Amino acid sequence: MGLRFLVKSAGKEALQWGLAAGVYSGLAYGLKEIRGCHDWKNSAIAGAIAGAAVALTGDTDTRHADHIVHFAITGAALSSAASLLSGII
C-alpha cells in the first residue's frame, strides 16, 4: 500500500471517470442533435449508459448484471435530476 499503489489506483480512477464524462458528454450532444432538443430524456439516456460504463470498467465484483443495472439507474437519476434542477437555479 505504498506510493506505487496510490498512483496506480488514482490513474485508474481518473481513466474511469474520464471515460464516463466522455461517454456522457458525447451521448448528450449526439442525442441533442438527433432529437433536435435538449431535455431531461437526453440526460437520462446518457446518464444510464455512462453509469453502465462506470460499472463495466470497475472492479470485477461490479460487473454483475445487477450492479450494472444499479449503476445505470443511478446515473440516469442523477443526470436527469441535474438537468431538471439546472433550469430552476
N, C-alpha and C positions, 0 to 999 in steps of 0.2 A: 504494500500500500504506500509506495513511495511516490516520488515526483513523476516517474515514468507512467505509473498507473493513472495519476491525476491528469497528466497531459493527454493520455490515450482516451480516457473517458470524456474529457472536455471536448476533444476533437470529434468524437463520435456523436456527442450531444449536439454540437454545432452543425455537423453534417445532417443529422436527423431533422433538426428544426429548420435548417435552411431548405432542405427538401420539402418539408411541409409548407413553408412560406411560399416557395416557388410554385408548388402544385396549386395551392390556394389562389395565389395571385393570377396565375395563368388561366385556371378554370373560371375564376370570377370574371376576368376580362373577356375570355372566349365566349362565355355564356351571355355576357352583356352584348357582345357583337352579334351573336346568333339570334338572340331573342329580341334585341332592339331596346331593352330596358334594363335598368339596374334596380333590383328589388331583393327582398329577403329570400326569395326562392333561389336566386343565383348563389347567394351566400350560403344557404343551407346545403345545396348540392356540392359546392366547392369545399365547404367545411367537412362534409361527410367523407368525401374522397380524400381530403388531406388528413383527416383523423385516421382513416384506414391505412394511409401511407405511413403514418407515425407508428401505428401498431405493427405493421409489417416490417419496419426497419428496426424495431425494438428488440429486446431480448427474446430468446426462444420461448419463454413462458407467455409472452403476449401475442404469439402468432396463432393461437387457437381461434376458432371461428367466433366464439362468444366474446372474446376480448376485442377482436377486430370490429364486430358489430357495436360493442360498447364504445370504443374509441370513435367510430363513425357517428354514432348518435350524439356523443358529447361534442364532437367537432361541429356537427350541424347545429346543435342547440346554441353553442357559444357564438358561432359566426352569425347566425340569424338574429340572435339577441343583440349582438353588437351592431348589426345593420339596422335593426329597428330603433335602437337607442341613439344611433348617430343622427337620425332625423329629428329626435326630440331635443337633444342637447346642442 
